[in-house]
Structures are given as structure tokens and as C-alpha cells.
Amino acid sequence: MDFRGLTVDDLSSVMELESSVFVSDAWSSESMRSEIESPNNFYLGLFEDGLIGYAGLSTIPGSFSSDIQTIAVSSAARGRGIGRALMQELLRKAKAQGSEQVLLEVRIDNEVAISLYASLGFERIDVRKRYYQPDNVDAVIMRLRITQPLVLGIESTCDETGVGIVRGNRLLANALHSSMDEHSKYGGVVPEVAARAHLEAIAPTLNKALAEAGVQMKDIDAIAVANGPGLAGALMVGIGAAKGLALANDKPIYAVNHLIGHVGADVLERGYVQLPTIALLVSGGHTSLLLVRDLLGDAVLLGETIDDAAGEAFDKVARVLGLPYPGGPQIDKLAATGDPKAIRFPRGLSLPKDMEKHRYDFSFSGLKTAVARYVEKAEADGETINPADVAASFREAVVDVLLTKALNACAEFGVDRLLLGGGVVANARLREVAQQRCEAAGIELRIPRFSLCTDNGAMIASLGAQLVMSGHAPSSLGFGAESTLEVTVVQSP
């Protein structure tokens, strides 16, 4: 016997079984097609020389609830536990999607089915009179409650100390401490300063998260921590804290990838990540373009920066224009009154000759240098520059490159969804143009709230919860900081 997800290619087999099992209650072919094609539904079939059973689950994003839509087993295959097996698979799916309850309706005269559901933990909660027509039979409504794992996540990859707590896909706390003010004295992130700041901030940030969630460490089911990529010294602080908490409280620990965490942050917005998706992650330390087909097992790095990340370029151009650190918000504010078409700055790795080797890679070093030379030349020639025009034109070049490559990836891989993450996503122009260009291309744009875009512990807790709910084994205590951790490694063993 073989379980697999159903598609519209299976429609004729499904309808043959539907009609033989339900007779007067059978759905129409059009209704079944709609059910199978719905992005919110999961239909599973069991095959043995043809389809012998199927079942459907519906989960509305953000509802924390799933519904069993239907279940059918051929008369010749009954008595072999196939109905139970189908139900168990759907319940595993519901749990993995973060559902906190599963609901179903069953004919009141179907005592075998009611007994099966009760044995799986369902309880009767209501009756719908004369629900099944034309037989005029009542429907019993049953519910199964699911207790999702309470997971604490720790983030310390760069200059922000984050501790988040989630229950399944539900966000309970997202405490954050930034050492940005300390780094502003030096015009950028200093690794040693970042590590020291994490040491000082980790305990109060942890306490703040626990208080915000209204829980204690003894209530936590598992601990997740980002072990890369990032600054080695900064990572060590978070990892040390996570291991200490795990040992002291006898909790399993999950070492997870910081970049995949950014993708998983969308789970906390809509209940689960709609996949596949192209993910554009843009921060001070990373500019990465990913194709994600499975959050926990199939993420492909399409391209990344080969020199400065976009956030670094903002900081360096801000310095050229005499603006304080961090440069992103300062450039954004100044550019608001400038003309984005005033100066045509270069778009790195966008020429035809770059496409073969660097189709989805990024380079902002040349752009940064072009801005510096433009300002230096104007000053040498005694000309007065318009800082707002320079800022707006620079910002436009960055936004253009980021979105052109991201939308090209959507087109090439046939993915009609784009997820943005990372601190640079706070840039007003990036969000505006992304919305415009995605609408024009028929692409769904996903941007989590800003507190979930920047580095934070909630996204790490969320990714850890996905691993727990999917039945992944914890990491050992032997893992360490991986400053260049590959994006294909979701969890370190």
C-alpha cells in the first residue's frame, strides 16, 4: 500500500470511490475538483492496485484549526484499519501545520465511524439537526484538541539579542535587545562589542520573554538556537546560553539555521508558510535569494552577495554622505525628498555578460564606489551635490537589482510567491516597489511585520517548533557556531 497526496489527475478515481461509498451524499465532480485544488486543503490517497481510500483536511491560515473534510474507504478494503491509518496521517498533518484543534462532522447513524473517531481522542461537542440530505439525518460534530509544543528560541547572530517563545505556530513573546547604539560609535558592527553586548543582554531579555509569555522555564518543551550563519563570537554567546538552559532544565535543544528562520517567520503571520516560495533575505550581513519548496528539507540557495551585503552598502553610502550609523533608516529618510532618476548609478551583476555565472548573485561594492566617486568628483569640481537626489538614486539602484533578480527567479522556477525578510525590508521604497512590481507580475508578496523581519528570537523559536511538530530528533550538545553555515542545513545534528 502506498500513501500519496492527491491531485486533479486522480479525480476520476476519487469520484468512482466517492459515488460507491456515499451514494446519495456524494459530492459532484466539480466540488471535488475544487476541494483538491484548494491551497488550504490536503487530500491524501491510499493505493493498492488502484485507489482504495482517501481523506481530506482543510486548514485556514492563521485559524489554528483544521477540519476533516471527508474520508472514504472502498467496501472491499474495510476491516483492515485503513480508515484509522488515513485519519492518523491527517492528524499528523494538522499537528505539523500548527493546528490546536481538529473538527469533523459524521452521520449520527454511522456508529462505526463515531467509534473510530472517539478512539483517536475526538469528543462530541454538538449536533446539527437534519444536516445530511436528502436522508434527513443529523450530524454529530466532534473535536480533537491538540497541545502544541512550547518552544523558546534564542537569536544572537549579529548585533541583536532576541528571545522568542511560541506555542506551535502561535507567537507568545518576542523580546529583543539591540546593541546598535554601541556600534554607532564605530560606524558599523564590531564583532567583539557585539559578543560583549549579548553577554550583558541575554539574561534580562530571557526574563522579559518569559514574563511576556506568562510562562516559566519548567513549562518550556524545547529550546531552539541559531548556530549560524553569523558572527562567530556572537553566535557562541547564544549557543552557550541555550545549552546551559537545556542542561539545567533537562530540555531538548534544536540548533537551527538563521536564514531559514527568516523564511519561517511567516508562519507566525499566517499560520504556516505557503510553499513553494522565492525568499529574498536582505540585511546588514546577508543578501540571499532562496527557492524554498519545503521549509524543513528543501531550500536551495539561488544566489547571494559576492561582496558587500545591501545593508552594508547603505551604511557605507550613508558615511559618504555624512549620515550616522545605521545608514538604512538615514538614507531612507533623506531619499524621501530626492529624485530617484536624478543619477543613473550602476546595477551590479545585471549585464548580459553576468547572467551566465551570476544570474542570481548580488554585488553592491561597485555601486557603493560609484556613489563615492560621484560625490568626490563633485567636491573636487567645486559643485554642490543634492544629497537627497544621491540617496534616492542609490536606493533606487539597490531596490531595482534586488527585485529584478527576485522576480526573474519567480518566473524561471514557476513560483508565484515572493517572501521578503531581513532588516533592510524596513526600507519604504523597497516595500513600495515590491508591491507594485509583484502586482504587475501576478506574484503574491509576503512581508512579515517589521518585528519579525529583523533578527529576532521568535523566528528561531518558530523554526524549532516546526521541527518538533514534524517529529525531528533534537540536536546533540556537540554542535558549535557555524559562521558560514550553508542554507541547505536547516538543523545541525
Summary of the structure (lengths in Angstrom):
residues: 493
radius of gyration: 26.2
end to end distance: 32.1
largest distance: 91.0
contacts: 1768
relative contact order: 0.12
helix: 44%
strand: 24%
